[in-house]
């Protein structure tokens, strides 16, 4: 369980678009061997947040975003509504369940994630949007 003293996320006053990058400096861009520990940590934190968000009294969406070759952009997101915010709830009508990832090692890693829903797209670079069903508000 995440301690209230931990400053990585304040559950009493969650930010409307909180996110955390696990490879801020992009070490994983050099090789997947360097990227994998950051991804492992991201998904450990994802699972921690699944448990922690069960007690949130607000609507939220929890997801991860992985880019094909840009490790520094891999991030975990916790979104909540804000007045006049058109991005909540996030919609992904143009994403597909078929992979767009060309990075074989990353694609294999994503394929081996159990219990996650995956949607793929391309916005300058291929990406994978990852979430869990029945955690927070549904993605449309």
trRosetta pair geometry for C-beta under 8 A, 3 or more apart (Angstrom, degrees):
i j d omega theta_ij theta_ji phi_ij phi_ji
1 48 7.9 143 -129 -152 24 91
1 51 6.9 -112 -105 122 70 132
1 52 7.3 128 -152 -82 70 87
2 6 5.4 -94 -177 45 89 144
2 8 7.6 -99 -155 56 130 110
2 9 7.4 6 154 56 158 101
2 11 7.8 129 89 -31 124 128
2 48 5.7 94 -49 169 107 119
2 52 5.3 -6 25 -83 121 138
3 6 4.6 114 66 -18 84 96
4 11 7.4 -91 -114 37 78 107
4 12 7.8 48 -144 -26 109 110
6 9 7.6 8 109 38 101 63
7 10 7.5 -5 -147 -59 55 85
8 20 6.6 19 -173 -93 105 149
9 14 6.8 12 -179 -117 98 87
9 18 6.0 88 -122 169 103 156
9 20 7.9 -86 -57 -40 105 128
9 49 7.7 40 41 -106 165 104
9 52 7.8 107 88 125 131 155
9 78 6.9 55 -137 36 143 150
10 13 5.0 -8 119 57 123 78
10 14 6.5 -170 84 -81 69 44
10 15 7.8 88 48 -27 95 80
11 14 6.2 7 -129 -59 36 97
11 52 6.2 -124 -90 170 140 112
11 55 7.2 43 169 87 139 107
11 56 6.7 -118 -162 -89 96 85
14 18 6.1 -91 -172 -12 86 136
14 56 7.0 -4 -13 -129 144 123
14 58 6.9 -145 46 51 122 138
14 60 7.2 -10 109 -97 161 130
14 78 6.5 -86 -166 124 130 123
14 80 5.6 102 102 -10 120 143
15 18 4.0 119 60 -62 110 90
15 78 7.9 100 64 85 82 97
15 80 7.7 150 100 30 35 109
16 79 6.8 19 164 -158 57 64
16 80 5.2 -106 -129 67 54 81
16 81 7.1 -63 -139 107 103 16
16 82 3.9 9 -129 -51 154 123
16 85 6.6 -155 172 -76 138 163
16 88 7.6 -97 -175 -39 98 142
17 77 7.3 -30 -168 -156 67 102
17 79 5.6 9 -110 -114 59 84
17 82 7.9 -56 -29 -13 89 136
17 87 7.6 30 -93 89 121 139
18 77 7.2 146 88 -156 56 52
18 78 4.7 -9 69 62 106 95
18 79 7.6 -164 35 -78 65 39
19 75 4.8 32 174 166 115 129
19 76 6.4 167 -153 82 68 47
19 77 4.5 -19 -99 -100 101 71
19 78 7.3 178 -79 23 52 61
20 45 7.2 -76 78 137 140 159
20 75 6.3 159 76 -155 36 84
20 76 5.2 -10 55 55 90 97
21 24 4.9 109 102 -84 118 70
21 72 6.3 25 -178 180 137 59
21 73 7.1 -68 -121 -134 119 17
21 74 6.7 110 -145 77 75 58
21 75 4.9 -47 -86 -93 65 93
22 38 4.4 148 119 -172 106 88
22 39 7.4 154 82 -71 142 27
22 41 5.2 165 -158 87 137 112
22 42 4.5 -122 -9 -66 152 92
22 45 7.6 -175 -82 17 125 139
22 74 6.3 -49 42 100 95 106
22 75 7.5 167 -3 -106 77 44
22 76 7.4 59 -34 -8 107 103
23 26 6.1 95 138 -89 100 23
23 27 5.7 -120 -160 38 106 82
23 28 4.9 -19 -161 3 166 113
23 35 6.6 -29 -72 -130 166 67
23 38 3.8 13 -57 -148 106 165
23 71 4.5 -41 96 146 148 102
23 72 5.6 -110 106 -94 84 47
23 74 6.1 43 30 47 107 113
24 72 6.0 43 -171 -146 21 92
25 72 6.6 -134 85 -101 11 113
26 29 4.5 5 170 -8 98 121
26 70 7.2 -52 -122 -165 110 60
26 71 5.3 127 -142 68 57 95
26 72 3.6 -43 -70 -43 85 113
27 30 6.3 -46 -179 17 50 111
27 34 4.7 -118 140 160 94 125
27 35 7.4 180 97 -76 73 55
27 38 7.3 148 61 -38 103 136
27 71 6.9 -85 63 102 48 146
28 31 7.4 -96 -155 71 46 41
28 32 7.0 35 -165 -122 90 34
28 34 5.0 -163 -97 103 49 84
28 35 2.6 87 -150 -92 119 81
28 36 7.6 151 -121 -8 115 41
28 38 5.5 -101 -44 31 132 136
28 39 7.7 100 -114 -29 157 94
28 71 3.0 164 73 -129 110 162
28 72 7.8 178 45 -44 95 54
28 74 7.6 -1 58 6 151 135
29 35 7.6 104 -38 -73 29 111
29 69 6.7 68 -133 164 81 76
29 70 6.8 3 -93 -126 108 36
29 71 5.0 -136 -49 18 66 109
29 72 7.0 -22 -38 -17 115 91
30 34 5.5 27 63 33 100 149
31 34 5.0 92 64 8 83 98
31 35 7.1 -151 101 -5 44 90
32 35 5.0 -57 -142 41 44 114
32 36 6.0 59 158 -40 74 95
32 103 7.5 152 -80 170 117 114
32 105 3.7 -59 -89 122 170 154
32 106 6.7 -143 -116 -52 118 70
32 109 7.7 -164 -167 -35 122 132
33 36 6.3 -37 -146 13 24 115
34 37 7.4 -53 -170 26 35 101
34 38 7.8 25 144 -6 61 111
34 71 7.9 6 105 -140 93 176
35 38 5.8 -69 -165 41 46 111
35 39 6.1 41 147 -20 80 108
35 71 4.7 -126 -115 -112 108 134
35 74 7.9 114 -163 -10 103 152
35 105 7.9 117 60 114 128 125
35 106 7.4 -38 115 -85 150 96
36 39 5.6 -57 -145 38 35 110
36 40 6.2 39 157 -23 69 103
36 109 6.9 -155 -113 -105 87 139
37 40 5.5 -49 -144 34 34 115
37 41 6.4 34 155 -18 64 104
38 41 5.8 -54 -150 37 31 111
38 42 6.4 38 149 -24 64 104
38 71 6.6 87 71 -179 150 112
38 74 6.7 114 127 75 116 140
39 42 5.4 -49 -147 32 35 116
39 43 6.5 23 159 -10 66 105
39 66 7.3 34 -116 -110 111 130
39 74 6.7 -70 -91 174 78 159
39 109 6.2 22 130 168 162 146
40 43 6.3 -64 -151 42 28 102
40 44 6.4 32 150 -22 64 105
41 44 5.6 -50 -145 33 34 113
41 45 6.4 31 155 -14 65 105
42 45 5.9 -63 -156 40 28 108
42 46 6.4 37 145 -28 65 103
42 64 6.1 98 156 -130 120 133
42 74 6.3 -82 -71 144 161 114
42 75 7.7 -156 -133 -147 127 14
42 76 5.5 178 -160 -47 89 110
43 46 4.9 -36 -141 26 42 122
43 47 6.6 44 158 -17 64 97
43 64 7.3 -33 -85 -56 72 163
43 113 7.0 -140 -121 -123 148 113
44 47 6.0 -55 -156 36 31 108
44 48 6.6 34 145 -19 64 105
45 48 5.2 -49 -146 35 39 116
45 49 6.3 39 154 -19 67 103
45 76 5.8 -126 100 -16 118 172
46 49 5.8 -58 -153 37 29 110
46 50 6.7 38 148 -27 63 99
46 62 7.3 133 -151 160 79 114
46 64 5.9 -47 -89 -48 133 121
46 76 5.8 -147 -77 -124 82 126
46 132 7.9 137 161 -23 111 117
47 50 5.4 -40 -149 23 37 117
47 51 7.0 32 154 -11 62 100
48 51 6.1 -61 -162 39 34 107
48 52 6.1 25 149 -14 70 113
49 52 5.3 -57 -135 44 37 110
49 53 5.6 36 165 -24 72 108
49 62 5.8 170 125 -141 125 139
49 76 7.1 161 -5 167 153 131
49 78 6.4 -137 -163 -75 140 124
50 53 6.4 -56 -142 34 20 107
50 54 7.6 40 151 -39 53 93
50 62 6.9 178 -83 106 64 162
50 132 6.3 14 -106 39 127 155
50 135 5.4 -63 -129 -126 90 141
51 54 6.2 -41 -170 0 36 115
52 55 6.8 -66 -180 33 46 101
52 56 7.8 59 133 -40 70 95
53 56 4.9 -24 -158 -5 63 122
53 60 6.1 -118 -153 73 125 144
53 62 6.1 -123 -28 -49 167 139
53 78 7.3 -161 -87 -134 127 123
53 135 6.8 78 81 -174 136 95
53 136 6.3 -35 152 -63 145 99
56 60 5.8 5 112 -5 161 135
58 80 5.2 31 126 -149 130 131
58 81 7.4 -143 176 32 108 87
59 80 6.3 134 85 -146 62 76
59 81 5.6 36 70 -10 114 110
59 88 7.6 122 110 170 116 124
59 89 8.0 -81 154 -75 126 99
59 136 7.2 97 -176 -164 59 83
59 137 5.2 42 -175 -47 103 121
60 78 5.9 -8 -173 -174 125 84
60 79 6.3 150 -159 79 67 48
60 80 4.7 -36 -98 -86 80 82
60 136 4.5 -85 90 -129 74 123
60 137 6.6 175 76 3 27 93
61 77 7.5 0 104 115 88 102
61 78 7.5 168 81 -152 48 41
61 79 4.7 -7 54 56 95 102
61 80 7.9 -179 17 -74 67 39
61 88 7.0 -170 3 -134 120 85
61 89 6.0 122 -53 -141 135 83
61 90 5.8 -162 109 15 168 105
61 131 7.5 -38 -179 -126 89 138
61 136 4.9 162 -103 130 33 139
61 137 5.1 -60 -71 58 86 94
61 139 6.5 96 -146 -73 129 85
62 76 7.9 -4 -168 -178 82 89
62 77 7.1 169 -149 91 40 62
62 78 5.4 -3 -103 -105 78 74
62 79 7.9 -165 -70 23 35 69
62 131 6.6 133 93 -138 64 90
62 132 7.2 -10 88 32 110 94
62 135 5.5 -58 48 128 121 117
62 136 5.1 144 2 -4 88 142
63 76 7.7 177 96 -154 36 52
63 77 5.2 -10 64 59 78 104
63 79 7.9 -7 21 4 100 107
63 90 7.4 -76 7 54 150 152
63 129 6.1 -3 177 -176 132 84
63 130 6.3 148 -166 77 77 48
63 131 4.2 -40 -105 -80 89 98
63 139 7.2 67 -72 -67 136 138
64 74 7.4 8 -180 -174 100 81
64 75 6.9 -179 -150 94 63 41
64 76 5.2 -28 -99 -101 83 64
64 77 7.1 169 -92 15 29 79
64 129 7.7 159 83 -159 51 40
64 130 4.4 -16 60 63 97 106
64 131 7.5 179 20 -69 66 52
65 73 7.3 -63 111 143 104 90
65 74 7.0 -169 93 -141 60 43
65 75 5.6 2 52 55 94 83
65 77 6.7 37 -7 -13 104 120
65 127 6.1 0 -173 179 89 125
65 128 7.4 164 -153 83 46 49
65 129 5.7 -10 -105 -106 77 65
65 130 7.5 -172 -76 21 30 79
66 74 4.9 15 -116 -117 68 96
66 106 6.6 180 151 -171 129 121
66 110 6.9 -157 62 -81 151 117
66 127 6.4 160 84 -160 47 72
66 128 4.8 -6 58 56 99 96
66 130 6.9 31 -1 -7 105 119
67 70 4.1 -11 95 52 139 96
67 71 7.7 -128 64 -59 94 23
67 73 4.6 29 3 79 135 124
67 74 6.5 -127 21 -64 78 66
67 125 5.3 42 -167 109 107 129
67 126 7.4 129 -162 86 59 51
67 127 4.9 -35 -104 -102 59 92
68 100 7.8 -85 -71 113 118 83
68 101 5.4 173 -107 -137 86 70
68 102 5.9 29 -153 38 133 80
68 103 4.9 152 -173 -10 73 111
68 106 6.6 167 -148 67 44 155
68 125 5.1 -139 30 170 110 98
68 126 4.1 73 -55 64 127 91
68 127 6.6 -95 -26 -73 76 46
69 103 5.7 161 -73 -66 73 130
69 125 6.6 -116 35 -157 86 132
70 73 4.3 28 120 15 114 117
70 74 7.7 173 104 -30 67 71
70 125 6.2 85 -4 105 117 170
71 74 5.7 -28 -162 -2 47 115
79 87 7.2 -104 -159 120 146 103
79 88 5.7 -167 147 -96 117 104
79 90 6.7 98 49 -30 160 111
80 88 6.9 13 142 -120 20 154
81 85 6.2 175 -162 57 57 125
81 88 4.5 -165 -98 108 64 149
82 85 4.0 79 63 -29 87 137
82 88 6.9 116 17 10 70 138
85 88 5.2 35 111 17 117 104
87 90 6.1 7 174 -88 76 75
88 137 7.8 83 -174 60 87 156
89 137 4.9 -123 -106 128 127 135
89 138 7.2 39 180 77 155 54
89 139 6.8 -162 163 -112 109 44
89 140 6.3 97 106 -4 118 104
90 139 5.8 -24 84 -128 91 94
90 140 7.8 -180 101 33 45 77
91 139 7.2 155 -112 -176 30 71
91 140 4.4 -30 -118 75 84 101
92 95 4.0 -12 164 11 111 124
92 119 5.4 93 131 125 149 159
92 121 7.4 -129 -162 -39 107 136
92 129 6.2 -156 -105 73 158 162
92 139 6.0 11 12 163 109 116
92 140 7.2 153 27 84 60 49
93 140 7.0 -13 -59 126 85 84
94 121 6.5 72 109 -118 88 125
95 119 3.8 60 136 163 136 115
95 120 6.1 148 -168 62 91 31
95 121 4.5 -74 -109 -53 83 109
95 129 6.2 -52 -132 30 162 130
96 100 7.2 105 54 -40 112 103
96 119 6.8 138 62 -160 25 74
96 120 5.4 -40 68 63 79 89
96 121 7.1 134 17 -77 77 63
97 118 7.0 99 -144 87 66 76
97 119 6.5 -51 -85 -109 52 62
97 120 7.3 95 -149 15 9 95
98 120 6.4 -93 87 48 44 133
99 107 5.7 69 -169 -136 153 111
99 110 7.5 137 -111 88 119 139
99 118 8.0 -3 -86 134 79 130
99 120 5.2 152 -132 -72 33 162
99 128 7.4 -21 -130 -89 80 113
100 120 4.2 162 7 160 93 118
100 121 6.2 -66 16 102 152 3
100 122 5.2 -132 169 -53 151 95
100 126 4.0 -162 121 -140 96 111
100 127 7.4 5 75 38 119 39
100 128 7.8 -180 48 -70 85 73
101 106 5.6 -127 -175 98 135 108
101 107 4.3 171 98 -80 124 93
101 110 6.7 135 2 19 163 147
101 120 6.7 -108 -23 -130 81 125
101 126 5.1 172 -93 129 40 132
101 127 7.9 51 -81 -127 85 6
101 128 6.0 -17 -54 -43 121 112
102 107 7.7 -135 100 -41 1 128
102 126 6.0 131 -2 18 85 149
103 106 3.9 39 99 23 116 116
103 107 6.2 161 83 -19 60 86
103 126 7.9 -170 2 73 88 121
104 107 5.5 -56 -142 38 30 113
104 108 6.2 31 158 -20 66 105
105 108 5.8 -52 -149 35 29 111
105 109 6.5 34 150 -22 62 105
106 109 5.5 -52 -149 34 34 115
106 110 6.3 34 153 -18 67 104
106 128 8.0 -178 150 6 109 131
107 110 5.8 -54 -148 37 31 111
107 111 6.3 35 152 -22 64 106
108 111 5.6 -53 -146 35 31 115
108 112 6.5 24 156 -15 63 109
109 112 6.1 -67 -155 38 27 107
109 113 7.3 42 147 -38 61 93
110 113 5.8 -38 -160 4 39 115
110 118 6.1 101 174 -123 112 150
110 128 5.4 -37 -123 151 151 176
110 130 7.3 -140 -140 -78 99 129
113 116 4.6 -19 134 31 120 130
113 118 7.4 119 66 -60 126 121
113 130 6.9 -8 111 -146 165 140
115 132 6.3 1 146 -121 87 106
116 130 5.0 4 173 -170 131 103
116 131 6.9 138 -160 71 82 21
116 132 5.9 -68 -113 -81 59 71
117 130 7.1 156 79 -154 52 52
117 131 5.3 -22 59 70 101 75
117 132 6.7 148 8 -112 89 21
117 133 5.7 94 -35 -45 126 85
118 128 5.6 -20 -161 -169 102 110
118 129 7.3 138 -159 74 50 52
118 130 5.4 -12 -103 -102 73 78
119 128 7.3 145 75 -159 39 59
119 129 4.6 -22 66 62 93 105
119 130 7.9 -171 26 -73 66 37
119 139 7.8 -134 0 118 146 144
120 126 7.0 -5 -171 -170 101 95
120 127 7.1 166 -150 86 58 48
120 128 5.4 -26 -98 -103 76 70
120 129 7.4 -165 -76 19 26 78
121 126 7.5 171 96 -149 35 56
121 127 5.8 -15 66 59 78 90
121 129 7.0 24 11 -11 107 112
122 125 7.0 -142 -150 107 71 17
122 126 5.1 -33 -99 -94 86 58
122 127 7.1 155 -98 14 34 76
123 127 6.6 -19 27 7 93 126
129 139 8.0 172 141 -171 127 165
131 135 7.1 -156 175 61 87 110
131 139 5.9 127 38 -12 165 136
132 135 4.3 48 81 5 104 131
133 138 8.0 15 -143 -117 66 87
